[in-house]
Amino acid sequence: MLAGAAGGGLAVLFIVDLQWADQATLDLLPALADAARSRQVLLTACYRSDELPRDHRLRQVRAELRRRQQLAEISLAPLDSAAVQAMLADLLGAAPEPDLTAAVAGRGTVSRSPSRNWRSRYATPGG
């Protein structure tokens, strides 16, 4: 099914927030990895390691995929404030206010009402 969706090209399946995945989803990952191995399918998933308890099923699934040589892991550090500011500026088309950058970066609280300030400043037509 996944390979057919790509129309002869590469299909990419991206699963986010595996730290919140249910047991059935986590149990499906090895089967998806097997299916992807022989097809033009890239299976990519992400999770927040700081939200993963020691007894989480994902730890077992990762170990299984690692043993089967079907896992390549990339650890990403959180974005710093400058990177968050640049990303917001690109998304909004204007420089974000410092408290918006701090709130998105998780380093502060929003001190102004978005409805009064940010929405009027960053409003998009029809949005």
BELKA-V799805 format. One record per pair of residues at least 6 apart in sequence whose C-alpha atoms are under 8 Angstrom apart, sorted by the first residue. I is the first residue (numbers start at 1). J is the second residue. If there is no record, write none. Layout:
i = {I:I}
j = {J:J}
//
This chain:
i = {2:2:2:3:3:3:3:3:3:5:8:9:10:10:10:11:11:11:12:12:12:12:13:13:13:13:14:14:14:15:15:15:16:16:16:17:17:17:17:18:18:18:18:18:18:19:19:19:19:19:19:19:23:26:26:26:27:29:30:30:30:32:33:33:36:36:37:62:65:66:79:80:81:81:81:84:84:84:85:85:85:86:88:88:88:89:89:92:93:94:99:99:99:99:100:102:102:102:103:103}
j = {11:13:41:9:10:11:39:40:41:11:40:40:40:41:42:40:41:42:41:42:43:44:41:42:43:44:43:44:45:44:45:46:45:46:47:45:46:47:48:26:45:46:47:48:58:47:48:49:51:52:56:58:57:57:58:61:61:61:61:64:65:43:43:70:42:43:70:71:71:72:105:105:101:102:105:101:104:105:95:96:101:95:95:96:101:95:96:122:122:122:108:109:110:111:110:108:109:110:109:110}
//
